[in-house]
Amino acid sequence: MTVESSGPSPAEPRPAEPGPAGPGDDYLERRTLRRGNAGWVLLTGLGVAYVVSGDYSGWNSGLAEGGFGGLGIAMALMGVMYACMVFSLAELSSVLPTAGGGYGFARRALGPLGGFLTGTAILIEYILAPAAISIFIGDYVESLGLFGLTSGWPVHLACFVVFIGIHLWGVGEALRFSFVVTGIAVVALLVFAVGAFTEFDASRLDDIPVDADAFGANSWLPLGLLGIWAAFPFGMWFFLGVEGVPLAAEETKDPARTLPKAIRWSLCILVLLALLTFFAAAGARGSAAIQSAGNPLVEALQPDGEATGLSRVVNYAGLAGLVASFFSLIYAGSRQLFALSRAGYLPRFLSLTSSRKAPYLGLLVPGAIGFGLAAATGDGARMLNVAVFGATISYALMSLSHIVLRRREPDLARPYRTPGGVLTSSVALVLACAALVATFLVDVTAAFIALGVYGVAIAYFGLYSRKHLVARAPEEEFAALAAAEAELARD
């Protein structure tokens, strides 16, 4: 039933709040996802799909911030951050395999406000990133001359209508579609790497002019030591989104075993793709030539500006990569919105599911917002920077949640345990905080936009939703159980 979140402790009787979640109703039955649709292979594909578009474009702007060496170090540090974080998430998802993902973990460790702050940060990432990617898809379609389009908004609309339609059809169909498109994008990346390495020249890696006034500047760090920090957000592009795998928990076969396995395999594949893409693209054409390219892989394959058969293949595959990431991020955003709404943090009607067990309003409402933003602004880079800001906040809070639960509840049943324990999640926390500050170095406007959205959400929580939480939601029951056990232990 729905209860006041600030009322008596879970060990005491709680007054029911009148409304749709009262005793004897079908509140949770109307908010149920389809169980057992995904095994570890499909979930691994989902984890790669979240990220694969970042291999095709965006990361190369980090060369303008830090040069090859600066971006390389930033990529390595962000890779360590993601590795430490996903191993922590693997443990947490085996403890609480629900659609809430990071929100559910933080809810138990940091309380209702901590859970809401984490879930909101994740929502910022997963609503803004698809909107940005739809703009990039429109740019690709125009540049390739497809369908005779000269304006991007019809493509934005088609993306949201068609791909949300597939999600409404069913999660099994959606995940299989995502897996196929992701496979095409990954194979094309491998083909690109083979072709680009035939033109590899190590002297091209550090060909960006050195800023003599930058502290610590040299040919490998042409923008100096500060360039490493400024390149953090672009180093994240090789991994951004992989943390969304736990959001599929309630639709997964044996989630306590499947989720950790899928998370680990996703990261391994992404590390390999990041290294191949980074070295092959910069070495084939030169860091200076691709640092501002909208399509760096194609640019790397066209030293004379003339299209080749391989560059055309990679160009079309880049579109497949963008579609894969757009499609999977729509999925992740809908599941996070579903979980927050089901628990009362957001309006409850957003968590209603259809006869096919799809959270239809959780898909349609963010889709409408995303299309509106894409059509109105056309500024994909700015929206993606806002998404990165939200992501770094969620990373810090999820890593902190792992530390708190390890300290506070050492005996909690953990089917999977993070290698290195608290040390691992502490490394993720420190690097996430550093990445959060780095977003101000890259785009201070985007950072303040994200803070503004965050402020509105916090006001909504403080004035309304904290008083209307649904105790029967899985994440809330999990937290209430912990509070009750702590109360009994004190007695």
Helices and strands as residue ranges (DSSP letters): E 2-3, H 40-51, H 53-56, H 61-95, H 102-143, G 146-148, H 153-169, H 171-197, G 202-204, H 226-230, H 232-235, G 236-238, G 242-251, H 255-285, H 287-290, H 296-300, H 309-342, G 348-351, H 360-377, H 380-408, H 422-442, H 444-463, G 465-467, E 469-470, H 474-490
